[in-house]
Amino acid sequence: MTTSTTARSIVVVSAGMGDPSSSKLLADRLAQKTLDLLRERGVEAQVSTIELRDLMQEIGTATVSGLIGQRLRPAVERLAAANGVIAATPVYKAGVSGLFKSFVDLLDNDLLIAKPVAVTATAGSARHGLVPDEQMRPLFAFMRALVIPTSLFAAPEDWADRTLGTRIERAATELAALIRSDVAATIADSSWARYQHEFGSTAQPAGAEATAAAAADTEFAGIDLDSDLMRLATGGTPAVAGSSQRTA
């Protein structure tokens, strides 16, 4: 079997607070099964994890100030470059983790366009089993991501149930198929300029569409989008302190 020369990247975003975290354990099982299926089909892939608990201070600061810190920015950039995402959160008070939602709130609306996303959640009660579909799926649909058909949820009694493994395998099959097809790049290449993008977005078009996107931006040629005021107004960061100021 011929092996793909381009390695795929899968990023796990975990809002689990424990060590070990049940949310991360569920995401890790899905990630490993997805890796196995990709490699069976000759596609090399690697998995990395964004532990939100390690970034909670910067997430809080960014929520208040709108400025992405030095530790948080590489995580956002890694997410933007991923070929697939596994989102994992514990459920508190019938809802996703506040830390998880705060992180997603900081992302550009176009950061995950057409990116395959698997949604997973864990809780202490099976009563929360609909949270992935009722809360996480609409959240990523708003971000215009491609959420796979099968969501995953695990309560304490599910870990010893063999059907959890069946659901994980089904979700991994769906995620691997989308990652292998590189659907995100295909969609972005053909329709990037047709999306409404934010000023200062960290998301970037791929391939030939980058040229078309640049041409589409010429309508803003008369606006100085690089001024400190415009950067702050659009949620970006000002120029490096000490840089020369513009004169009238």
C-alpha positions as CSV (number, residue, x, y, z in Angstrom):
1,M,0.0,0.0,0.0
2,T,1.3,3.4,-0.9
3,T,1.9,5.8,2.1
4,S,0.8,9.4,1.9
5,T,3.8,11.7,1.9
6,T,2.0,14.4,3.8
7,A,1.5,13.6,7.5
8,R,-1.9,14.6,8.9
9,S,-2.3,16.4,12.2
10,I,-5.0,15.6,14.8
11,V,-5.3,18.0,17.7
12,V,-7.2,17.0,20.9
13,V,-8.6,20.0,22.8
14,S,-9.2,18.7,26.4
15,A,-11.0,20.7,29.1
16,G,-10.6,17.9,31.6
17,M,-9.4,19.0,35.1
18,G,-8.4,15.7,36.6
19,D,-5.1,13.8,36.3
20,P,-5.9,11.5,34.7
21,S,-9.0,13.2,33.2
22,S,-11.8,11.0,32.0
23,S,-12.5,13.5,29.2
24,K,-9.0,13.2,27.9
25,L,-9.0,9.4,28.3
26,L,-12.1,9.2,26.1
27,A,-10.5,11.6,23.5
28,D,-7.3,9.6,23.6
29,R,-9.1,6.3,22.8
30,L,-10.7,8.0,19.8
31,A,-7.5,9.6,18.7
32,Q,-5.6,6.3,18.9
33,K,-8.3,4.4,16.9
34,T,-8.3,7.2,14.3
35,L,-4.5,6.9,14.0
36,D,-4.7,3.1,13.5
37,L,-7.3,3.4,10.8
38,L,-5.4,6.1,8.9
39,R,-2.2,4.1,9.0
40,E,-4.0,1.0,7.8
41,R,-4.8,3.1,4.7
42,G,-1.3,4.3,4.3
43,V,-1.8,7.8,5.8
44,E,0.7,8.9,8.4
45,A,-0.7,11.1,11.2
46,Q,0.3,12.5,14.5
47,V,-1.7,13.5,17.6
48,S,-1.0,16.4,19.9
49,T,-3.1,17.7,22.9
50,I,-4.0,21.2,24.0
51,E,-4.6,20.9,27.8
52,L,-6.9,23.9,28.6
53,R,-6.2,23.6,32.3
54,D,-2.6,24.6,31.7
55,L,-3.8,27.7,29.8
56,M,-6.7,28.8,32.1
57,Q,-5.0,31.9,33.3
58,E,-4.3,33.2,29.8
59,I,-7.8,32.2,28.7
60,G,-9.2,34.2,31.5
61,T,-7.0,37.2,30.6
62,A,-7.9,37.0,26.9
63,T,-11.6,36.8,27.8
64,V,-11.4,40.1,29.6
65,S,-8.8,41.9,27.5
66,G,-9.3,40.3,24.0
67,L,-5.5,39.9,23.8
68,I,-4.1,36.4,23.1
69,G,-1.1,35.7,25.3
70,Q,2.2,34.2,24.4
71,R,1.3,30.7,25.7
72,L,-2.2,30.7,24.2
73,R,-1.3,31.8,20.7
74,P,0.7,28.7,19.7
75,A,-2.3,26.5,20.8
76,V,-4.6,28.5,18.6
77,E,-2.1,28.3,15.7
78,R,-1.8,24.6,16.1
79,L,-5.6,24.2,16.0
80,A,-5.7,26.3,12.8
81,A,-3.2,24.0,11.1
82,A,-4.8,20.7,12.2
83,N,-6.4,18.3,9.7
84,G,-8.8,17.1,12.4
85,V,-9.9,18.1,15.9
86,I,-11.2,16.1,18.8
87,A,-13.0,18.3,21.3
88,A,-13.3,16.8,24.8
89,T,-15.1,18.4,27.8
90,P,-16.5,17.3,31.1
91,V,-20.1,18.2,31.8
92,Y,-21.0,20.5,34.7
93,K,-24.5,21.5,35.7
94,A,-26.0,20.1,32.4
95,G,-23.6,22.1,30.3
96,V,-20.1,22.0,28.8
97,S,-17.2,23.2,30.9
98,G,-16.9,27.0,31.2
99,L,-13.2,26.7,30.5
100,F,-13.9,24.9,27.2
101,K,-16.5,27.4,26.1
102,S,-14.3,30.3,27.0
103,F,-11.5,28.9,24.8
104,V,-13.8,28.4,21.9
105,D,-15.2,32.0,22.3
106,L,-11.6,33.3,21.7
107,L,-11.3,31.6,18.3
108,D,-11.9,33.4,15.1
109,N,-15.2,32.5,13.5
110,D,-13.3,31.2,10.4
111,L,-10.6,29.3,12.2
112,L,-12.3,25.9,11.7
113,I,-14.0,26.2,8.4
114,A,-14.7,22.7,6.9
115,K,-12.3,21.2,9.5
116,P,-13.4,17.7,10.7
117,V,-14.3,17.8,14.4
118,A,-15.3,15.0,16.7
119,V,-17.3,16.0,19.8
120,T,-16.9,14.0,23.1
121,A,-18.0,14.6,26.7
122,T,-17.9,12.8,30.0
123,A,-20.1,13.2,33.1
124,G,-21.0,11.6,36.4
125,S,-24.5,10.8,35.2
126,A,-26.0,9.4,32.1
127,R,-28.6,12.2,32.3
128,H,-26.1,14.4,30.5
129,G,-25.7,12.1,27.5
130,L,-27.3,14.6,25.0
131,V,-24.8,17.4,25.8
132,P,-22.5,16.6,22.8
133,D,-25.3,16.7,20.4
134,E,-27.4,19.5,22.0
135,Q,-24.6,21.9,22.9
136,M,-21.3,21.0,21.2
137,R,-22.6,20.1,17.8
138,P,-24.4,23.5,17.3
139,L,-21.4,25.3,18.7
140,F,-19.0,23.9,16.0
141,A,-21.7,24.2,13.4
142,F,-21.7,27.9,14.1
143,M,-17.9,27.8,13.5
144,R,-18.7,26.1,10.1
145,A,-16.7,23.0,11.1
146,L,-17.6,19.5,9.8
147,V,-18.8,17.7,12.9
148,I,-18.8,13.9,12.4
149,P,-22.1,12.1,12.6
150,T,-21.2,10.1,15.7
151,S,-20.7,11.9,19.0
152,L,-19.2,10.3,22.1
153,F,-20.4,10.4,25.7
154,A,-19.3,8.4,28.7
155,A,-20.8,8.2,32.2
156,P,-19.0,6.0,34.8
157,E,-21.0,2.9,33.9
158,D,-20.1,3.2,30.2
159,W,-16.4,2.5,30.7
160,A,-17.0,-1.2,31.3
161,D,-19.6,-1.4,28.6
162,R,-18.4,-3.0,25.3
163,T,-20.7,-0.8,23.3
164,L,-18.5,2.2,24.1
165,G,-15.7,0.6,22.1
166,T,-18.2,0.1,19.2
167,R,-19.1,3.8,19.3
168,I,-15.5,4.9,19.4
169,E,-14.7,2.7,16.4
170,R,-17.6,4.2,14.5
171,A,-16.6,7.7,15.3
172,A,-12.9,7.0,14.4
173,T,-14.0,5.6,11.0
174,E,-15.9,8.8,10.3
175,L,-13.1,11.1,11.5
176,A,-10.4,9.2,9.6
177,A,-12.4,9.2,6.4
178,L,-12.7,13.0,6.5
179,I,-9.1,13.6,7.5
180,R,-7.9,11.2,4.7
181,S,-9.9,13.0,2.1
182,D,-8.4,16.4,3.2
183,V,-11.9,17.8,2.8
184,A,-11.0,21.1,4.7
185,A,-8.4,22.1,2.1
186,T,-10.6,21.1,-0.8
187,I,-13.5,23.3,0.4
188,A,-11.2,26.2,1.3
189,D,-9.5,26.0,-2.0
190,S,-12.8,26.3,-3.9
191,S,-14.8,28.7,-1.8
192,W,-12.6,30.6,0.7
193,A,-13.4,34.0,-0.8
194,R,-17.1,33.3,-0.5
195,Y,-17.0,33.1,3.3
196,Q,-17.3,36.2,5.6
197,H,-14.0,36.5,7.4
198,E,-13.1,38.6,10.4
199,F,-10.5,41.4,10.2
200,G,-7.2,40.1,11.6
201,S,-8.3,36.5,11.4
202,T,-5.6,33.9,12.1
203,A,-7.2,31.5,9.5
204,Q,-5.6,31.5,6.1
205,P,-6.7,30.2,2.7
206,A,-4.8,27.4,1.0
207,G,-3.4,26.9,-2.5
208,A,-4.6,28.9,-5.4
209,E,-7.5,30.4,-3.4
210,A,-4.9,32.5,-1.5
211,T,-4.5,34.6,-4.6
212,A,-8.2,35.0,-5.0
213,A,-8.6,36.0,-1.4
214,A,-5.9,38.6,-1.7
215,A,-7.7,40.0,-4.8
216,A,-11.0,40.1,-2.9
217,D,-9.3,42.2,-0.2
218,T,-8.5,45.0,-2.6
219,E,-11.8,46.7,-1.8
220,F,-10.3,47.5,1.6
221,A,-7.2,49.0,0.1
222,G,-8.0,52.5,1.4
223,I,-8.4,51.3,5.0
224,D,-5.3,51.1,7.2
225,L,-6.0,47.7,8.8
226,D,-2.6,47.6,10.5
227,S,-3.0,50.6,12.8
228,D,-3.0,50.0,16.5
229,L,-6.6,51.3,16.8
230,M,-7.8,48.9,14.1
231,R,-5.9,46.0,15.6
232,L,-7.5,46.6,19.1
233,A,-10.9,47.2,17.6
234,T,-10.9,43.8,15.9
235,G,-9.6,41.8,18.8
236,G,-5.9,41.8,17.7
237,T,-2.8,43.0,19.5
238,P,-1.2,46.4,19.1
239,A,2.2,46.9,17.6
240,V,5.3,46.1,19.7
241,A,5.8,48.7,22.4
242,G,8.4,51.2,21.6
243,S,7.8,51.2,17.9
244,S,7.7,54.5,16.1
245,Q,4.3,56.3,16.1
246,R,2.7,57.6,13.0
247,T,2.8,61.3,12.4
248,A,0.2,63.5,10.9
